[in-house]
Amino acid sequence: MITPAKPRILVTGATGKTGGAVVAELRRQGWPVRAVVRRRDERSALLNAMGAETVVADYFDTEQLRHAMEGTRRAYYLPIMDPFMIQGANAFALAAREAKLEQIVQMSQWLSSARHPSMLTRQLWLVDRLFADIPGVAHTILNPGMFADNFLRFIDFATLLLIYPHLTKDSRSAPVSNEDIARVAVAVLADPARHAGRSYRPTGPKLLSGKEMAQAISRAIGKPVLPIGIPLWMFFKTARMQGVDPYEISGFRYYLQDHWRGAFSAGGGVTDVVHELTGSPAEDFETTARRYAAKSFAQPTLANRLKAIWNFSRTPLHPGWNLDRFDRSRGFPVPFAPSLAVDDEGWQASHLPAAEQPSVMRLAAGAHMS
């Protein structure tokens, strides 16, 4: 019997952390992949080395996106972290209709809600609904909570200075690895009909506080690590020093407020999505930390140690951002009655599972519910 060929899958955001992981997992399982990139560089070369076909396209240009979709049947869509995200999503939705895609697996966000003070989060809520309404497309949402990557960007401070800066106070979340998100995405892409209209929340296997993450990192590197809670003003300085887009940080400050209020531990905070969809349990934080600690920038060399000491000591002297002023200067719209997700009844109704409803599966965005 002849086995039918696997359809080619389009991946946007392919040079990013989850997009790159999705490309790698698809190729590992033998799926043909077309990866959308913004430019040819060393990152696109790595995708080519995996066996993916790369195509350069403007994420705001419907015609370029439609051309990129030619010959593909399914897509993993990573929204652009940009003030004009909704324009890019509309361009993608129009292109998907013209190209007659059969499936879109869309990355969203656990906090996605209509009145959130973060403009990025409000736009993600709109994208959730925009894609759910594309005729004839099997649409699935992935809305993970906090990514393990968010908590391991300062792993060099742990390996080199034996300190772990964190922002979460005593609140908890269940950090999920990029690789587990990718495995879930590929499982959904492999079976469009089964997952159409669903929303999945992949998480790590355990709720952790900043102190507990420091303990996991200590076990991963075999040395005691001291957790240090840092104030937001220090984080703003660090982010600016690292060249992070202030638009992303403007939203992230509100995510932290939701975190402190328990939004990421609400409803139990842990799901079996990774195991249910992939057949393997979610990776624990210690294992993820061990992989990050093996990265070149975290190795205990003299140069790395001096760099870590320099970066840590100069942070208080580096200018930060006035994010309220930044938002006003860009003219971002403000909801009539802004509300953190944890205080929003609409968010609670659509995101927290009912007692009789498995947390593994929910109807995407509450759309098409009778």
C-alpha positions in Angstrom: 0.0 0.0 0.0 1.3 3.4 -0.9 1.5 5.9 2.0 0.2 9.3 1.0 2.8 12.1 1.1 2.7 14.4 4.1 1.5 17.9 3.1 3.9 20.8 3.3 3.5 23.0 6.4 4.1 26.7 6.6 5.8 28.1 9.7 5.9 31.8 10.4 8.2 33.3 13.0 10.6 30.4 12.0 13.7 32.1 13.3 12.1 32.7 16.7 12.3 30.4 19.7 9.0 28.5 19.3 8.9 28.8 15.5 12.4 27.4 15.2 11.5 24.6 17.6 8.4 23.8 15.5 10.5 23.6 12.3 13.0 21.3 14.1 10.2 19.0 15.4 8.4 18.9 12.0 11.6 18.0 10.2 12.5 15.4 12.9 9.1 13.7 12.1 9.7 13.9 8.3 7.3 16.7 7.5 8.1 19.0 4.5 8.4 22.6 5.8 8.3 26.0 4.3 9.7 28.5 6.8 8.8 32.2 6.5 11.7 34.5 7.4 12.2 38.3 7.1 15.7 38.1 5.7 18.4 35.8 4.7 20.9 35.4 7.5 22.7 32.8 9.6 19.4 31.9 11.3 17.6 31.2 8.0 20.7 29.2 7.0 20.2 27.0 10.1 16.6 26.3 8.9 17.9 25.3 5.5 20.4 23.0 7.2 17.5 21.2 8.9 16.0 20.6 5.5 13.4 23.3 5.5 12.6 25.5 2.5 12.9 29.2 3.5 11.0 32.0 1.8 11.4 35.8 2.6 8.1 37.6 3.1 6.8 40.8 4.6 4.4 39.8 7.4 2.1 42.8 6.5 1.9 42.1 2.8 -1.0 39.8 1.8 0.4 39.1 -1.7 3.8 38.0 -0.4 2.1 35.8 2.3 -0.2 34.2 -0.3 2.8 33.5 -2.5 4.6 31.9 0.5 1.6 29.7 1.1 1.5 28.3 -2.4 1.9 24.5 -2.2 1.3 24.4 1.5 -1.8 23.1 3.3 -1.3 23.8 6.9 0.3 26.6 8.9 1.8 27.4 12.3 1.2 31.1 12.9 3.2 33.2 15.3 1.7 36.7 15.7 4.1 39.6 15.2 5.1 41.4 18.5 4.3 44.8 16.9 1.8 47.6 17.5 0.3 46.8 14.1 0.0 43.1 14.9 -3.7 43.0 13.9 -2.9 44.4 10.5 -0.4 41.6 9.9 -2.9 39.0 11.2 -5.5 40.3 8.8 -3.0 40.1 5.9 -2.3 36.5 6.9 -6.1 35.6 7.2 -6.8 37.0 3.7 -3.9 35.1 2.2 -5.0 31.9 4.0 -8.5 32.2 2.5 -7.1 32.8 -1.0 -4.6 30.0 -0.7 -7.3 27.7 0.7 -5.3 26.6 3.7 -7.0 23.7 5.5 -5.6 24.4 9.0 -4.0 27.2 11.1 -2.4 26.4 14.5 -2.1 29.8 16.2 0.1 30.9 19.1 -1.9 33.1 21.4 -1.5 33.9 25.1 -2.9 32.7 28.4 -4.0 36.2 29.4 -5.7 37.0 26.0 -8.7 39.2 26.9 -10.6 42.2 25.5 -10.0 44.8 28.3 -6.4 44.0 29.3 -4.2 47.1 29.9 -1.6 45.5 27.5 -2.3 46.5 23.9 -0.4 43.4 22.7 -2.7 41.2 24.7 -5.9 42.9 23.5 -4.7 42.4 19.9 -4.1 38.7 20.5 -7.7 38.4 21.7 -8.8 39.9 18.4 -6.5 37.6 16.4 -8.0 34.6 18.3 -11.4 35.5 16.9 -10.3 36.6 13.5 -8.7 33.2 12.7 -11.6 31.3 14.3 -13.9 33.0 11.7 -11.9 32.1 8.5 -14.4 29.8 6.6 -13.2 26.3 5.9 -10.1 26.5 8.1 -9.5 24.1 11.0 -8.3 26.6 13.6 -6.6 25.7 16.9 -5.2 28.0 19.5 -2.1 27.3 21.7 -2.2 29.6 24.8 0.6 28.6 27.1 1.2 30.4 30.3 4.8 31.5 31.2 7.5 30.1 29.0 10.5 28.6 30.8 12.7 30.7 28.5 11.4 33.8 30.3 12.8 32.6 33.5 16.2 31.3 32.1 17.4 34.4 30.3 19.6 35.2 33.2 21.0 31.6 33.6 24.5 33.1 33.3 24.0 35.0 36.6 23.2 31.6 38.2 26.1 29.7 36.7 28.7 32.4 37.0 27.6 34.5 40.0 25.4 31.9 41.9 22.4 34.3 42.1 19.0 34.0 40.4 17.2 37.3 39.8 13.4 36.9 39.5 10.3 39.2 39.4 7.5 36.9 40.5 7.6 37.5 44.3 5.8 34.5 45.9 3.4 33.8 43.0 3.7 30.6 40.9 3.4 29.4 37.4 4.2 26.1 35.6 6.9 27.1 33.0 6.8 25.2 29.7 9.7 24.6 27.4 9.8 25.8 23.8 10.4 22.2 22.8 7.2 21.0 24.5 5.2 23.8 22.9 6.6 22.7 19.5 5.7 19.0 20.2 2.2 20.0 21.0 2.0 22.2 17.9 3.2 19.4 15.6 0.8 16.9 17.2 -2.1 19.3 16.3 -0.7 20.0 12.8 -0.7 16.2 12.2 -4.5 15.9 12.7 -6.4 19.0 11.8 -9.9 17.5 12.1 -9.4 16.2 15.6 -8.2 19.6 16.9 -10.4 22.0 15.0 -12.0 24.6 17.2 -9.9 23.7 20.2 -7.7 25.7 22.5 -4.8 24.0 24.4 -2.8 25.3 27.3 0.5 23.4 27.4 2.3 23.8 30.8 5.2 22.4 32.7 4.5 19.6 35.2 4.6 21.7 38.4 3.8 25.1 39.8 7.0 26.9 40.9 7.8 30.1 42.7 11.0 32.1 42.0 12.6 30.5 45.0 11.7 27.0 43.8 13.1 27.8 40.4 16.3 28.8 42.0 16.4 25.4 43.8 15.8 23.6 40.5 18.7 25.6 38.9 20.9 24.7 41.9 20.3 21.0 41.3 20.8 21.5 37.5 24.3 23.1 37.9 25.3 21.3 41.1 25.9 24.5 43.1 23.8 26.5 45.5 22.1 29.5 43.9 20.6 32.4 45.8 17.2 33.7 44.6 17.0 37.5 44.5 13.7 39.3 44.0 14.4 42.4 41.8 12.1 45.5 41.5 10.4 46.5 38.2 12.6 49.5 37.8 15.7 47.3 37.8 14.0 45.0 35.3 13.3 48.0 33.0 16.9 49.0 33.1 18.1 45.5 32.3 15.7 45.1 29.4 16.7 48.4 27.9 20.4 47.5 28.4 19.8 44.3 26.4 18.0 46.1 23.6 14.5 44.6 24.2 11.7 46.4 22.4 9.9 48.7 24.9 6.6 47.7 23.3 7.1 44.2 24.6 8.2 45.4 28.0 5.2 47.7 28.2 2.9 44.6 28.1 5.1 42.4 30.2 4.8 44.7 33.2 1.1 43.9 33.3 1.7 40.2 32.9 3.7 40.4 36.1 0.8 42.0 37.9 -1.4 39.2 36.7 1.3 36.7 37.8 1.4 38.3 41.3 -2.4 38.0 41.5 -2.4 34.3 40.7 -3.5 34.3 37.0 -1.0 31.7 36.0 -1.9 29.3 38.9 -5.7 29.8 38.4 -7.6 26.7 37.6 -4.9 24.6 39.1 -2.2 26.1 36.8 -1.0 22.7 35.4 -2.5 20.7 32.6 -1.8 17.3 31.0 -1.8 18.8 27.5 1.8 17.9 26.6 1.3 14.3 27.7 -2.2 13.9 26.2 -1.3 15.2 22.8 2.3 13.9 22.4 2.4 10.7 24.5 5.3 12.0 26.6 5.3 14.0 29.8 6.2 17.7 29.9 9.8 18.5 30.6 10.5 19.6 34.2 12.1 23.0 34.8 15.3 21.5 36.1 15.9 19.6 32.9 15.2 22.8 30.8 17.6 24.7 33.1 20.3 22.1 32.6 20.1 22.6 28.9 20.3 26.4 29.2 23.2 26.2 31.6 25.1 24.3 28.9 24.9 27.2 26.5 28.1 29.0 25.6 27.3 32.3 27.3 26.7 30.5 30.6 29.9 28.5 30.7 32.3 29.3 33.6 35.0 31.0 31.6 36.9 34.1 32.8 35.5 36.2 30.0 31.9 35.1 30.7 32.4 35.7 34.4 33.8 39.2 33.9 31.0 40.0 31.5 28.3 38.8 34.0 29.9 40.9 36.8 30.0 44.0 34.6 26.4 43.6 33.4 25.1 43.0 36.9 27.0 45.9 38.5 26.2 48.5 35.8 22.5 47.8 35.6 21.4 50.3 38.3 23.3 53.0 36.5 21.7 52.3 33.1 18.7 54.4 32.0 15.3 52.7 32.1 12.0 53.5 30.4 9.1 55.5 31.4 6.6 53.1 29.8 3.5 55.2 30.5 5.1 58.0 28.6 6.1 55.6 25.8 2.5 54.3 25.4 1.2 57.9 25.3 3.8 59.0 22.8 2.7 56.2 20.4 -1.0 57.0 20.8 -2.0 53.5 21.8 -5.7 53.2 22.5 -6.8 52.6 26.0 -9.8 50.4 27.0 -12.8 52.3 28.6 -12.4 50.1 31.8 -9.0 48.3 31.7 -8.9 45.1 33.6 -6.2 42.5 34.4 -7.1 39.1 33.2 -7.4 37.7 36.7 -10.2 40.3 37.4 -12.0 39.9 34.1 -15.2 37.8 34.4 -15.1 37.2 30.6 -11.6 35.9 30.8 -12.4 33.6 33.8 -15.4 32.2 31.9 -13.4 31.4 28.7 -10.1 30.3 30.3 -10.8 28.5 33.5 -12.3 25.0 32.9 -15.6 24.0 34.4 -15.5 21.2 36.9 -16.9 18.7 34.4 -14.7 19.9 31.5 -11.2 18.5 31.0 -8.5 21.2 31.1 -6.8 19.6 28.2 -9.4 20.8 25.6 -11.6 23.8 25.4 -13.5 25.5 22.5 -11.2 28.0 20.9 -11.9 31.6 21.9 -15.4 30.6 22.9 -16.4 30.9 19.3 -19.2 28.9 17.7 -20.6 28.0 21.1 -24.4 27.7 21.3 
